[in-house]
Amino acid sequence: MNNTQTTDVGSGKQHLGRRAFSLIVSKHSRFALILLLISIAALLLRHSVGNNVFMDQVVIWSFVLFIVFLIVSFLVAWLIYANYTFALEDDAFRISRGVFSKKETAIPYRQIRDVNIERSLYQRMYGVSKLVILTVGEESLSANVSEAVLPIVDNIDKNLALTFQSELLKRANVQKISQQ
């Protein structure tokens, strides 16, 4: 899989990766897990209090709601994952995200100053990273600001982040040299 990520970097839109999808699912399925715990607790209580119609209903409905919310969380996670793409194009690094309202960002290679990878403990556990792009600041931002930091791609697979970091730095340096 690493070889295909390395060779396919410049061809078309990329997604965050499988590990990023699992992280998105885990973030959106927390309520479903709470319902599962309620269902288990109600099941244990049902056995301790004996035959109780109310406890039977709590067990059944909490388990049904767990299944429903788990399916909904997978669908929401899939929509977020499928609508979060990025690509290396001829002139810029482009990212598109959003389900209902799309946000598209393009960073010209000539403005890229540095590309860093950040990984919190939580991200390291999932094997994902944050790709942070340091760009040359624009005059419209402020007279005192000479650089801008854009956390561009959050929760991208670690290996894919390393590949994009090297490719972005290579393209940024090539464009800077050719303009001088």
Order of alpha helices (4+ residues) and beta strands (2+ residues): alpha-alpha-alpha-alpha-beta-beta-beta-beta-alpha-beta-beta-alpha
